[in-house]
């Protein structure tokens, strides 16, 4: 099985948002809105070195200042700071991170192989799993988590949607919203530097909130792993 440490994604006990912001229209503000307004019942802790509060909640200047351990972190920090952020999170006990792009413009994404490898090198010794980078994030409806930059929170359902394309993810959410179609999970893999289709299939095969799994696949990095996970998942979903 390749689903080790994916449990903190669905659901975590506490969430940290690194790169949270109060600046209207910024990605840090969008994610903060989505997290706080989705209805998650656990603590949501924000990290920004320049803010005292985010959405009227006490903000922390650094990961080291977080007063409790978090299971899941959403990282919207500048690319050069991501490896160090991942290492700090792992040392604090975090076991899963969603790495999003830091902004919408060129130069604000983790673009180089060296940046991706540095991120993975920081995560692996600490057994921290990374979703992304450069995806939209993920949504899990039953625990009320919207750890994404999507503008819609779908209804609850029993279909999981996993996609490599952020544009397709957004289009499916728009389509589902109009028709009242629900999901158990919506996952945007981004570049799949760590968590990939095989990992998600292994996890979702055992997820009792998911009846069916829908994939949008543009390419497969590990065909053997993908086919093995698909065969196992197809026995129960």
NUPARO-636449 format. One record per residue (C-alpha): residue in three letters; x, z negated, y negated. Coordinates in steps of 0.1 Angstrom, whole numbers, plus 5000, padded with zeros to 4 digits. Layout:
# NUPARO-636449
ALAXZY;...
//
This chain:
# NUPARO-636449
UNK500050005000;UNK501250084965;UNK498749874945;UNK501049564940;UNK500349384908;UNK497449614898;UNK495049324901;UNK495949194866;UNK494449514853;UNK491049464869;UNK490449194857;UNK493148984840;UNK492648614830;UNK494248674795;UNK495248984775;UNK497949034749;UNK497849324724;UNK501349394711;UNK501249614680;UNK497849494668;UNK496949574632;UNK494449524605;UNK495249864589;UNK492050074590;UNK492450384612;UNK495650264628;UNK495950274666;UNK496649894666;UNK493349834647;UNK491450074671;UNK492649894702;UNK492049554687;UNK488449654678;UNK487849784713;UNK489249484730;UNK487449224709;UNK484149404709;UNK483949494746;UNK482949134755;UNK485849014776;UNK485448644782;UNK489048544785;UNK491648494757;UNK492848794737;UNK496148724720;UNK497548964693;UNK501249014684;UNK502349154650;UNK505349024631;UNK503649084597;UNK500148954602;UNK498748604601;UNK495448694618;UNK493948994635;UNK490149034633;UNK489848664623;UNK491848554654;UNK495248374651;UNK498048624654;UNK501548564668;UNK504748704654;UNK506448784687;UNK505748784725;UNK508048484727;UNK505548294705;UNK502548344728;UNK501247994738;UNK500048094772;UNK500948344800;UNK499048674800;UNK498248884830;UNK497849214811;UNK499549344779;UNK498449644759;UNK501549784741;UNK501150004710;UNK504649934696;UNK507150184683;UNK508850364712;UNK512350224706;UNK510949864709;UNK508949924742;UNK511749834767;UNK512549504750;UNK508849424747;UNK508249494784;UNK511249264793;UNK509848984771;UNK506449024786;UNK507749004821;UNK509748694813;UNK506548534801;UNK504848604834;UNK502948924825;UNK502549154855;UNK500849464841;UNK501149654809;UNK499349954794;UNK501850154772;UNK500050364746;UNK501450594720;UNK502350404688;UNK500450654665;UNK498950994664;UNK501851194650;UNK505051354663;UNK507851104670;UNK505450824676;UNK505250864714;UNK507650774742;UNK508951134745;UNK512351124761;UNK513451064797;UNK515850794785;UNK513050604768;UNK510850614799;UNK513750514821;UNK514650224799;UNK511050104800;UNK510950124838;UNK514349954841;UNK512949664821;UNK509849634841;UNK511049674877;UNK513149364881;UNK510249154869;UNK507649334892;UNK505749444861;UNK503549754866;UNK503250004837;UNK500150224831;UNK501250524809;UNK502950584787;UNK501150814762;UNK497750784778;UNK494450664763;UNK494550334783;UNK491750214806;UNK488250074806;UNK486849834832;UNK483149774827;UNK482249474848;UNK484849244832;UNK484149404798;UNK487649534791;UNK488249834768;UNK492049854767;UNK491950204753;UNK491750414722;UNK488550574733;UNK485750544708;UNK483050474734;UNK482450194760;UNK480650344789;UNK477750174808;UNK478349994840;UNK478350204871;UNK479950244905;UNK482050564899;UNK485750534890;UNK487250814869;UNK491050864869;UNK492551134847;UNK495951274836;UNK494351434806;UNK493351224776;UNK491251504762;UNK489351524795;UNK488851144796;UNK487351164761;UNK485151454770;UNK483851284801;UNK483050964782;UNK481151164756;UNK479251344784;UNK478451014802;UNK477350834770;UNK474651094762;UNK473251084798;UNK473550704803;UNK476050764832;UNK478050454841;UNK481550384855;UNK483350104872;UNK486650204858;UNK487950484835;UNK491750514837;UNK493950754817;UNK497250774835;UNK499150944807;UNK502651044820;UNK502450824851;UNK505950694847;UNK504950414871;UNK501250384881;UNK500150724895;UNK497150864915;UNK498450724947;UNK498550374933;UNK495050404918;UNK493550544950;UNK495050254970;UNK493650004946;UNK490150164943;UNK489850214980;UNK489449834983;UNK487549774950;UNK484049664959;UNK482649764925;UNK483550134931;UNK481450364954;UNK483050694945;UNK486350804930;UNK486551104906;UNK490051254898;UNK491151504872;UNK494551614885;UNK496951844867;UNK499951784888;UNK501051554916;UNK504551394915;UNK504551254951;UNK502451474974;UNK503051265005;UNK502050944987;UNK498951114972;UNK497751265004;UNK498250935023;UNK496350734997;UNK493551004995;UNK493050985033;UNK492750605033;UNK490450605003;UNK488150875018;UNK487350645047;UNK485450405025;UNK484650594993;
//
